[in-house]
Amino acid sequence: MDGNGRWAAQHGLERFEGHIRGVESVRRAIQAATRHGVRYLTLYAFSTENWGRPAAEVDALMELFCKSVINETPELAAQGVRVRIIGDKSRFPEKVKHHLDQIENRTATGKRLTLQLALNYSSRSEIVHAMQGLARRAAAGIFSPEEISEQTVSEALYTAGCPDPDLLIRTSGEQRLSNFLMWQLAYTEFYFTPVPWPDFTKEELMKAVEAYNHRDRRYGGLKEE
């Protein structure tokens, strides 16, 4: 979800105002996803690299996470949205961890859409974490190293239980993965748009889905005539 800060600068606003507007785009994306039958939606909200931003911006984002949980949880639960946090929550302040636990617990029964929020997320760290867990299990004799497979690796990732993404949308003209779901995106279709995230409407989402619907997905093989 790129472009919050640049959107704010273009409109003569503080960067944080862009993040606030970005929450509105999140709300629109979730509503559109549920309306059109999307079952899994993952939003990259805060990377491990984002800790390097100015302290004032990081602190403001922490407050925004908490406020968003308070404001959005009732509606998400009513829509049948289940929220999962993927990433390392241990670095967050206790207040933030409390609110993140709260939104997961209060939406746990949602069956219409699984919303994964990537917070303090790093794909490389996720893969290292998964390998460490598998190594410990192998050392304990639970299975042999030869039994480690693509399936066992997938089951050790933060996203265990969720299918790999069909479509990756990146806004604001950026065209790179930026340490996001690198294992899971092996056969994902990519869609890049110059539209900054605060201006990303339901119509923009439908453009991305329509583009995806015209892709020819062969997974390395040949399509039968």
C-alpha positions in Angstrom: 0.0 0.0 0.0 2.4 2.6 -1.3 2.2 6.4 -1.7 0.6 7.7 1.5 3.5 10.1 2.2 3.8 11.2 -1.4 0.0 11.8 -1.6 0.2 14.0 1.5 3.1 16.0 0.1 1.3 16.6 -3.1 -1.7 17.9 -1.2 0.4 20.1 1.1 -0.3 17.9 4.1 1.8 16.2 6.8 2.8 12.6 6.0 0.6 11.3 8.7 -2.4 12.7 7.0 -1.6 10.4 4.1 -1.7 7.4 6.5 -5.1 8.5 7.8 -6.4 8.7 4.3 -4.9 5.3 3.6 -7.1 3.8 6.2 -10.1 4.8 4.2 -8.7 3.0 1.2 -8.2 -0.1 3.4 -11.9 0.1 4.3 -12.9 0.4 0.7 -10.7 -2.5 -0.4 -12.1 -4.8 2.3 -15.7 -3.9 1.3 -15.0 -4.5 -2.3 -13.2 -7.8 -1.6 -16.1 -9.2 0.4 -18.7 -8.0 -2.1 -16.9 -9.7 -5.0 -16.2 -13.0 -3.3 -12.5 -12.6 -2.5 -11.7 -15.1 0.2 -8.2 -13.9 1.2 -6.7 -10.4 1.3 -3.2 -9.6 2.6 -2.2 -6.0 3.3 1.4 -5.0 3.8 0.9 -2.4 6.5 4.3 -2.1 8.3 7.6 -3.7 7.4 10.6 -4.4 9.6 12.4 -1.7 7.6 9.7 0.9 8.5 11.2 1.2 12.0 13.9 3.3 10.3 11.4 6.1 9.6 11.4 9.2 11.9 10.3 8.4 15.4 7.4 10.8 15.3 6.0 9.1 12.2 6.4 5.6 13.7 4.7 6.7 17.0 1.9 8.2 15.0 1.5 4.9 13.1 1.3 3.0 16.3 -1.5 5.2 17.5 -3.2 4.8 14.2 -3.1 1.0 14.5 -4.7 1.2 17.9 -7.4 3.6 16.8 -8.1 1.6 13.7 -8.6 -1.6 15.7 -11.1 0.2 18.0 -13.0 1.8 15.1 -13.0 -1.0 12.6 -13.3 -4.2 14.6 -17.1 -4.1 15.0 -17.7 -3.6 11.3 -15.2 -6.3 10.3 -16.8 -8.7 12.7 -20.3 -7.8 11.3 -19.0 -8.4 7.7 -17.7 -11.9 8.6 -14.0 -10.8 8.2 -11.4 -12.8 10.1 -8.3 -10.9 10.9 -4.8 -12.5 11.2 -1.6 -10.7 12.0 1.4 -12.0 10.2 4.8 -10.8 11.3 6.7 -10.5 14.5 4.5 -8.7 17.1 7.1 -8.9 19.8 8.7 -5.6 19.0 5.5 -3.6 19.3 4.6 -1.7 22.5 2.3 -3.6 24.8 -0.6 -1.3 24.0 -0.3 -2.1 20.3 0.1 -5.8 21.0 -3.0 -5.7 23.2 -5.1 -4.2 20.4 -3.7 -6.5 17.7 -4.6 -9.5 19.9 -8.1 -8.0 20.5 -8.9 -7.7 16.8 -7.7 -11.3 16.1 -9.8 -12.6 19.0 -13.0 -10.6 18.2 -13.0 -11.6 14.5 -11.9 -15.2 15.0 -15.2 -16.7 13.8 -15.3 -14.8 10.5 -15.7 -17.0 7.5 -16.4 -14.6 4.6 -12.9 -13.1 4.2 -9.6 -13.8 5.8 -7.7 -10.5 6.1 -4.0 -10.8 6.8 -2.3 -7.7 8.1 1.5 -7.8 7.6 2.9 -5.9 10.6 6.6 -5.8 11.5 6.8 -8.2 8.6 9.8 -9.3 6.6 9.7 -12.2 4.2 13.3 -13.1 4.8 12.8 -13.1 8.5 9.6 -15.2 8.0 11.6 -17.8 6.0 14.5 -17.8 8.6 11.9 -18.3 11.4 10.3 -21.2 9.5 13.7 -22.9 8.9 14.7 -22.5 12.6 11.4 -24.2 13.6 11.9 -27.0 11.1 15.5 -27.5 12.3 14.4 -27.8 15.9 11.8 -30.4 15.0 14.4 -32.3 13.0 16.9 -32.2 15.8 14.2 -33.5 18.2 13.7 -36.5 15.9 10.1 -35.5 15.0 11.1 -36.0 11.3 14.3 -36.3 9.3 15.8 -33.5 7.2 15.0 -35.5 4.1 11.3 -35.2 4.9 11.3 -31.4 4.7 9.3 -30.4 1.6 7.7 -27.4 0.0 4.6 -28.3 2.0 6.3 -28.5 5.3 8.0 -25.2 4.6 4.7 -23.6 3.7 3.1 -24.9 6.8 5.9 -23.3 8.9 5.3 -19.8 7.5 3.2 -17.1 9.1 0.7 -17.7 6.3 0.1 -21.3 7.1 -3.4 -22.4 6.2 -3.9 -19.7 3.6 -3.4 -20.3 -0.2 -0.7 -18.6 -2.1 -1.9 -15.3 -3.6 -3.3 -15.2 -7.1 -2.7 -11.5 -7.5 -0.3 -8.9 -6.1 -1.3 -5.3 -6.5 1.3 -2.6 -5.9 0.3 1.1 -5.9 2.1 4.4 -6.5 4.3 3.2 -9.3 6.6 1.0 -7.3 7.7 -2.2 -9.1 9.5 -4.4 -6.6 8.7 -7.0 -4.0 10.2 -5.2 -1.0 10.7 -8.3 1.1 7.0 -9.3 0.9 5.8 -12.9 0.7 8.7 -14.0 -1.5 8.0 -17.7 -1.0 4.3 -17.4 -1.4 4.5 -15.2 -4.6 6.3 -17.8 -6.7 3.4 -18.0 -9.3 1.5 -14.9 -8.5 0.4 -12.4 -11.2 1.6 -8.9 -10.6 -0.3 -5.7 -11.2 1.3 -2.3 -10.9 -0.5 1.0 -10.9 0.7 4.6 -10.6 -2.3 5.5 -8.4 -1.2 6.2 -4.8 -2.9 4.2 -2.1 -5.0 7.0 -0.6 -6.6 7.4 -4.1 -7.1 3.6 -4.6 -10.8 3.2 -5.1 -13.1 0.2 -5.5 -13.0 1.0 -9.2 -9.2 0.8 -9.2 -9.4 -2.6 -7.5 -11.8 -3.9 -10.1 -9.4 -2.7 -12.8 -6.7 -4.9 -11.2 -9.1 -7.9 -11.0 -10.2 -7.4 -14.6 -6.5 -7.3 -15.7 -5.9 -10.5 -13.7 -8.9 -12.2 -15.4 -7.2 -11.8 -18.7 -3.9 -13.3 -17.7 -2.9 -16.7 -19.0 -1.6 -18.7 -16.0 0.4 -21.7 -17.0 2.5 -22.3 -13.9 5.5 -23.1 -16.1 3.6 -25.6 -18.3 1.8 -25.3 -21.6 -1.9 -24.4 -21.9 -4.0 -27.0 -23.5 -5.9 -25.8 -26.6 
